Structures are given as structure tokens and as C-alpha cells.
Amino acid sequence: MNTPICDFVNEYCEKKAVRLHMPGHKGKTVIGPEALDITEIGGADVLYEKDSTGIIAQSERNAAGIFGTAKTLYSTEGSSLCIRTMLYLVKMYAMQKRRETGLQFVEEADYVKDRRQQEKHTVTRRVCIAAGRNAHKTFITAAALMDLDVIWMYSDQPGLVSCELSPERIEAYIQETQPDAVYITSPDYLGNIADIRGIAEVCRRHKTLLLVDNAHGAYLKFIPGKDSLSLHPADLGADLCCDSAHKTLPVLTGGAYLHISENSPEFFRAQAEHAIKIFASTSPSYLILQSLDRANQLIADGFDTEIRETAARAEHLKEKLKEAGYCLTGMEVLKITIDAAAYGYSGEELAQILEAHSIYSEFYDPEYLVLMISPGNTSADLDELERVLKSIRRRSNIHTRAPRLKPGEVAMRPQEAMLYPGEEISIEEAEGRILASADVACPPAIPIVVCGERISRSAIECFRYYGIHSIHVIK
């Protein structure tokens, strides 16, 4: 497979050209890759205003061919840019459908919290998305900035990071709230994978769009599932999904894909470039673009086989750890999620032990330790991980578990709350106050309380459990 972006940049470097354009390093080495770090000069194409015959368009078509999509766009700003674009496309599409049927939008003054009351008081509903409660904070800020209504979908499991939603449960939410789209996170941070195929069938039956935050699952395209299809959401019925290529593929940090599936409305294909450039930087990283471009070639040249071989090694390691007494959770083949509490430790304690041996984890919290594996890890890496984990003496089970995250009371619209002046206070003083900011640390970047919600005693227990001591509330 050709690599048009990489080829262009390499040819430019060989010219030894006088660079009277950005960036300021002019190709001179400071940390290493500067010679390859260019901007949108003649022939380099323009990321979101590209020529159909240009180098970026060619490369993106290569990626679409690999992933089997109607259209795939590159992001040099991670899945966050793709999430904003997905929500904007949904709002544009919903507005168009309403105009076609002659309906009007509810005015701000007519807004009511209960959507069933909305039906009684307005000509038509506001644009609404039903979302799993473990959505990344980017979803929340994007929904607020675009003034979307969000119906939060909760699972029966305690904890913050996972929100396991069956097709039947999602269908109940759709029947109750009639959203324009359903938005789920799969895989989640603990390696749980949703039944995308089943959820997609439910959404199609109700003529509801399905959006999937697949940030952790780009590699699932190369893991076979049923009926010769992969486990990737684009193959299983999602209309739109995003992949953080950099999380599981050999791509530089920030490289991501926005996938528009073959079964999605033609509107998305026509409007995708317009939508994404509204939120994107006008200075995309050509280092990241080259990385995405080169990944196409690597995948075509057998990287997919390496993924499957690595998955087999990871499954073998998981069996060894289970034999040693570890309790593992999650379904992702390239993610090892250890229930640290069941082994007598917090996730942080296990992470610290591993770090003492120069092994660094992806994520930990009071209960879990998450380790991500890719073909970039050698057999020696996995052997050392096994050796260190087996050397840790098992202790008595820790029975304290995460409090159940209860639905929050909406006091004002998230958009309104984000724009209010706020103040930082201790969580012990926060009961009854309204959260002003959706900001939260990453990973996992999942807010316990959404901006605009009133803080309850239950929420304070969750803050305390996850080690959050102060929050930003409305003055």
C-alpha cells in the first residue's frame, strides 16, 4: 500500500529547501523529528479542505479501505475532535430532518427538564442523545457547547468507569425518551465490550442513530468475531465511531480516526469535512499525519497478523495470572484488567510495585489495575510482567467497593452551568451545591457529577472513594 503523505514529506526533505514557512525550527534538529515536521505548503494538501486527488485524501481512502468504511477522516487531535464532530453531525442531521417535516425547534424559554412534558408544551423536541453514563468528559463539554439534551443511561453495576448496557436496556431507554441518537463507550477503560451488533439492531428498529466511542478499540478491526466480521463497531452496525489510533496501533499520540460506516445516512459523508473543520486546529501535525499514513502500510503488510499473534500471547499470560490467583475482568484481548482488591491490594499499590520494576500501567483506581498490550511489546516484556506479578504475595480480599453512582438531579442546563462564575470548595461543603465544571483528570476522564447537576451525599461518597477532595461549583 502506498504512503502518499510520507513520500511527499521525504521528497521535500531531500530537496534541502529553504523553509520560509512555519514552523520556526526550519527543519533544524532540536529534539529529533524536526526535518519531517512541515506545514500545509504547496503539494502538502490541506487536512480538512483537501483536494480529492491530494496526498491526504489518498491516504484517508487507504484507511477507509482497511476499515471497510464509507469514509474515514484523520484527526491529529485525538478522539476528542472526532467526538465533537460526531455530535455536531447528529445535531445538523436532526435539524435537517425536522425542517423537512415542517417542525420547529423548542425555544430556550420553553425548555423543561421532563421530555414527556416537552412533548406537551412544544411543537417538537430539542435534539437529544441518550448516552452511557461513563462517557468521556469531551462528550459532556461538546454536548453542552452544542446545547444538546442528554438522557443519561445507567447500568446496574456500581462504580464509575464501566456502564454495561444490554440491547434490551437501551431499547427501554429509546422507547421512554425517543432520542435522536444513542452514544456508548465500548471498549471502556476496564476492557468491557458492549454488544454493538445487538444495540445496532435495536437502534435501526427505532430509526435511531448509533454513535460509538471506540477510542480504545482501533485494533478490534483485526480481531475476528462472528460471521467473518471483525469486532469493530463500523462492522457491527454503528453509524459513526471514533478510534484513537495511537492507543493500540503504531501511531503517534494524537492520531485518530473518524469512521462513517456504509449503513449511515449519506448526509454524514457529505457534511463530515465541514463539521470536523469547525472544531479542528488549522495547524495539524504533519508528524501525526505521516504516522497515520505509515500505519496503513504497516497494517496492509501484516500488522493485522501481529495483532492476532499478540492477542494469543496476551490470552496465554492471562491464563498464567489466573493460575497464580489473580482475578481478571473485562473482555478485551489486548487489555489485562486485574481486580486488585480481590488480590488484597488497591490498584495504586499494584501499580507502584510494578513501577519499582520499571513497568508502567495505563490506569489504576482503588479497585483495578489496567495494563494495555500491543505488538510493540516483546515476549520479554510479557515475561517480565508475569514474573513481577507472580512475585507479589496475595493478601486478604479487600471488600470495600465503589459506591453506586446514582442519577443526579439536574438543576440547570450544562451549557448554563459551564458559563457561570464558580469557586473551588471542599467536597465536604458541597452537598446541595451545583457543579460548575465538567473538568476531571484523565484517565479515566469520566465525571462523577455532570456540570449543572446538584451534588448529593451519594456523589460526595463517590468523590471521597476516588480521592477527589475539592470541586468547582457555581458561586
ChimeraX attribute file (.defattr): number of C-alpha atoms within 10 A of each C-alpha:
attribute: neighborCount
match mode: 1-to-1
recipient: residues
	/A:1	13
	/A:2	14
	/A:3	20
	/A:4	20
	/A:5	25
	/A:6	21
	/A:7	15
	/A:8	14
	/A:9	19
	/A:10	13
	/A:11	10
	/A:12	16
	/A:13	15
	/A:14	9
	/A:15	8
	/A:16	10
	/A:17	10
	/A:18	8
	/A:19	13
	/A:20	8
	/A:21	12
	/A:22	14
	/A:23	13
	/A:24	11
	/A:25	14
	/A:26	16
	/A:27	20
	/A:28	13
	/A:29	10
	/A:30	9
	/A:31	6
	/A:32	10
	/A:33	11
	/A:34	16
	/A:35	19
	/A:36	17
	/A:37	20
	/A:38	24
	/A:39	18
	/A:40	16
	/A:41	11
	/A:42	7
	/A:43	13
	/A:44	19
	/A:45	19
	/A:46	19
	/A:47	26
	/A:48	22
	/A:49	12
	/A:50	15
	/A:51	14
	/A:52	11
	/A:53	9
	/A:54	16
	/A:55	23
	/A:56	26
	/A:57	23
	/A:58	19
	/A:59	27
	/A:60	20
	/A:61	19
	/A:62	21
	/A:63	25
	/A:64	21
	/A:65	14
	/A:66	16
	/A:67	20
	/A:68	18
	/A:69	21
	/A:70	18
	/A:71	20
	/A:72	28
	/A:73	23
	/A:74	29
	/A:75	29
	/A:76	27
	/A:77	20
	/A:78	22
	/A:79	27
	/A:80	24
	/A:81	25
	/A:82	31
	/A:83	26
	/A:84	23
	/A:85	25
	/A:86	29
	/A:87	22
	/A:88	22
	/A:89	21
	/A:90	23
	/A:91	22
	/A:92	16
	/A:93	18
	/A:94	17
	/A:95	16
	/A:96	14
	/A:97	12
	/A:98	15
	/A:99	12
	/A:100	9
	/A:101	8
	/A:102	10
	/A:103	14
	/A:104	14
	/A:105	15
	/A:106	18
	/A:107	11
	/A:108	9
	/A:109	6
	/A:110	10
	/A:111	16
	/A:112	14
	/A:113	12
	/A:114	9
	/A:115	19
	/A:116	13
	/A:117	12
	/A:118	17
	/A:119	14
	/A:120	10
	/A:121	14
	/A:122	16
	/A:123	14
	/A:124	15
	/A:125	24
	/A:126	24
	/A:127	22
	/A:128	22
	/A:129	27
	/A:130	22
	/A:131	24
	/A:132	23
	/A:133	27
	/A:134	25
	/A:135	24
	/A:136	23
	/A:137	20
	/A:138	19
	/A:139	20
	/A:140	23
	/A:141	20
	/A:142	20
	/A:143	22
	/A:144	21
	/A:145	15
	/A:146	15
	/A:147	18
	/A:148	21
	/A:149	20
	/A:150	22
	/A:151	19
	/A:152	16
	/A:153	20
	/A:154	21
	/A:155	19
	/A:156	11
	/A:157	14
	/A:158	15
	/A:159	20
	/A:160	19
	/A:161	22
	/A:162	25
	/A:163	23
	/A:164	22
	/A:165	21
	/A:166	15
	/A:167	18
	/A:168	12
	/A:169	14
	/A:170	22
	/A:171	20
	/A:172	13
	/A:173	19
	/A:174	21
	/A:175	10
	/A:176	11
	/A:177	16
	/A:178	21
	/A:179	24
	/A:180	23
	/A:181	23
	/A:182	27
	/A:183	25
	/A:184	25
	/A:185	25
	/A:186	28
	/A:187	23
	/A:188	25
	/A:189	23
	/A:190	25
	/A:191	24
	/A:192	20
	/A:193	20
	/A:194	21
	/A:195	16
	/A:196	23
	/A:197	18
	/A:198	15
	/A:199	24
	/A:200	22
	/A:201	18
	/A:202	19
	/A:203	23
	/A:204	14
	/A:205	10
	/A:206	15
	/A:207	13
	/A:208	19
	/A:209	21
	/A:210	27
	/A:211	27
	/A:212	26
	/A:213	27
	/A:214	27
	/A:215	27
	/A:216	26
	/A:217	25
	/A:218	23
	/A:219	24
	/A:220	24
	/A:221	20
	/A:222	20
	/A:223	17
	/A:224	13
	/A:225	14
	/A:226	8
	/A:227	6
	/A:228	8
	/A:229	13
	/A:230	18
	/A:231	22
	/A:232	25
	/A:233	30
	/A:234	28
	/A:235	21
	/A:236	20
	/A:237	24
	/A:238	28
	/A:239	27
	/A:240	32
	/A:241	28
	/A:242	32
	/A:243	31
	/A:244	28
	/A:245	28
	/A:246	22
	/A:247	22
	/A:248	22
	/A:249	25
	/A:250	20
	/A:251	21
	/A:252	18
	/A:253	15
	/A:254	20
	/A:255	26
	/A:256	31
	/A:257	28
	/A:258	28
	/A:259	29
	/A:260	27
	/A:261	26
	/A:262	18
	/A:263	14
	/A:264	18
	/A:265	14
	/A:266	12
	/A:267	13
	/A:268	22
	/A:269	17
	/A:270	11
	/A:271	14
	/A:272	21
	/A:273	16
	/A:274	14
	/A:275	20
	/A:276	23
	/A:277	15
	/A:278	14
	/A:279	15
	/A:280	18
	/A:281	15
	/A:282	13
	/A:283	14
	/A:284	18
	/A:285	20
	/A:286	20
	/A:287	23
	/A:288	22
	/A:289	25
	/A:290	24
	/A:291	22
	/A:292	31
	/A:293	27
	/A:294	22
	/A:295	20
	/A:296	22
	/A:297	18
	/A:298	15
	/A:299	19
	/A:300	16
	/A:301	11
	/A:302	10
	/A:303	18
	/A:304	19
	/A:305	15
	/A:306	15
	/A:307	25
	/A:308	20
	/A:309	14
	/A:310	21
	/A:311	20
	/A:312	14
	/A:313	18
	/A:314	21
	/A:315	17
	/A:316	11
	/A:317	17
	/A:318	21
	/A:319	12
	/A:320	14
	/A:321	20
	/A:322	12
	/A:323	11
	/A:324	15
	/A:325	13
	/A:326	21
	/A:327	16
	/A:328	19
	/A:329	16
	/A:330	18
	/A:331	15
	/A:332	22
	/A:333	21
	/A:334	25
	/A:335	26
	/A:336	24
	/A:337	26
	/A:338	25
	/A:339	22
	/A:340	27
	/A:341	23
	/A:342	20
	/A:343	21
	/A:344	18
	/A:345	21
	/A:346	19
	/A:347	23
	/A:348	18
	/A:349	16
	/A:350	21
	/A:351	23
	/A:352	14
	/A:353	15
	/A:354	18
	/A:355	12
	/A:356	10
	/A:357	11
	/A:358	10
	/A:359	15
	/A:360	14
	/A:361	18
	/A:362	14
	/A:363	19
	/A:364	23
	/A:365	20
	/A:366	20
	/A:367	23
	/A:368	22
	/A:369	25
	/A:370	22
	/A:371	19
	/A:372	20
	/A:373	21
	/A:374	20
	/A:375	20
	/A:376	13
	/A:377	11
	/A:378	12
	/A:379	13
	/A:380	9
	/A:381	13
	/A:382	14
	/A:383	11
	/A:384	14
	/A:385	19
	/A:386	16
	/A:387	12
	/A:388	14
	/A:389	16
	/A:390	16
	/A:391	10
	/A:392	13
	/A:393	9
	/A:394	16
	/A:395	11
	/A:396	10
	/A:397	12
	/A:398	15
	/A:399	10
	/A:400	10
	/A:401	12
	/A:402	17
	/A:403	19
	/A:404	16
	/A:405	20
	/A:406	17
	/A:407	15
	/A:408	17
	/A:409	15
	/A:410	15
	/A:411	16
	/A:412	15
	/A:413	19
	/A:414	26
	/A:415	21
	/A:416	14
	/A:417	23
	/A:418	21
	/A:419	12
	/A:420	14
	/A:421	11
	/A:422	17
	/A:423	13
	/A:424	13
	/A:425	14
	/A:426	12
	/A:427	21
	/A:428	14
	/A:429	11
	/A:430	21
	/A:431	14
	/A:432	12
	/A:433	19
	/A:434	25
	/A:435	26
	/A:436	28
	/A:437	24
	/A:438	24
	/A:439	18
	/A:440	16
	/A:441	10
	/A:442	10
	/A:443	13
	/A:444	20
	/A:445	16
	/A:446	23
	/A:447	21
	/A:448	23
	/A:449	26
	/A:450	25
	/A:451	29
	/A:452	27
	/A:453	22
	/A:454	21
	/A:455	24
	/A:456	19
	/A:457	13
	/A:458	15
	/A:459	22
	/A:460	21
	/A:461	18
	/A:462	21
	/A:463	20
	/A:464	14
	/A:465	17
	/A:466	17
	/A:467	11
	/A:468	16
	/A:469	13
	/A:470	15
	/A:471	21
	/A:472	21
	/A:473	26
	/A:474	18
	/A:475	12
